[in-house]
Amino acid sequence: MRVLMYFARLAPSQSATTQELAALYNVPYNHLNKAVHHLSKAGWVAASRGRGGGLRFKLRVT
């Protein structure tokens, strides 16, 4: 929930890394990584790997 609230405050073009979020919320990286993985599979977060990659909020329009 905290990850989604964090992304709701950002501009759509902004992204963050899992390491940044883990440090911000003071939670273990591995735990947050698993949670973000589930959010990505559910379609809430767009994840990109590699240099310049990161996480972005994925807007759902229905």
C-alpha positions as CSV (number, residue, x, y, z in Angstrom):
1,M,0.0,0.0,0.0
2,R,2.8,2.4,0.8
3,V,4.4,1.9,-2.6
4,L,1.1,2.8,-4.3
5,M,0.7,5.9,-2.1
6,Y,4.2,7.0,-2.9
7,F,3.6,6.7,-6.7
8,A,0.3,8.5,-6.4
9,R,2.3,11.6,-5.3
10,L,4.8,11.5,-8.2
11,A,4.4,12.8,-11.7
12,P,3.5,10.1,-14.2
13,S,6.9,10.3,-15.9
14,Q,8.8,9.9,-12.6
15,S,10.1,6.5,-11.4
16,A,11.8,5.1,-8.4
17,T,13.9,2.0,-7.7
18,T,13.1,-0.7,-5.2
19,Q,16.3,0.2,-3.3
20,E,15.2,3.8,-2.9
21,L,11.8,2.7,-1.6
22,A,13.3,0.2,0.8
23,A,15.6,2.8,2.2
24,L,12.8,5.4,2.4
25,Y,10.4,3.1,4.3
26,N,13.1,1.3,6.2
27,V,12.0,-2.2,5.1
28,P,14.2,-5.1,3.9
29,Y,15.0,-4.9,0.2
30,N,14.0,-8.6,-0.4
31,H,10.6,-8.1,1.3
32,L,9.8,-5.0,-0.8
33,N,11.0,-6.6,-3.9
34,K,8.6,-9.5,-3.5
35,A,5.7,-7.1,-2.8
36,V,6.6,-5.0,-5.9
37,H,6.7,-8.1,-8.0
38,H,3.1,-8.9,-7.0
39,L,2.1,-5.3,-7.8
40,S,3.7,-5.6,-11.2
41,K,2.0,-8.9,-12.0
42,A,-1.3,-7.4,-11.0
43,G,-0.8,-4.5,-13.3
44,W,-0.6,-1.7,-10.7
45,V,3.1,-1.0,-11.2
46,A,5.2,-1.0,-14.4
47,A,8.7,-2.3,-13.8
48,S,11.7,-1.9,-16.2
49,R,15.1,-3.5,-15.7
50,G,18.6,-2.3,-16.4
51,R,20.2,1.1,-16.5
52,G,17.6,3.9,-16.3
53,G,15.0,1.3,-15.2
54,G,12.8,1.5,-12.2
55,L,9.2,1.4,-11.1
56,R,6.3,3.6,-12.3
57,F,2.7,3.8,-11.3
58,K,0.6,2.2,-14.1
59,L,-2.7,4.0,-14.5
60,R,-5.7,1.8,-15.1
61,V,-8.3,3.2,-17.4
62,T,-11.6,1.2,-17.6
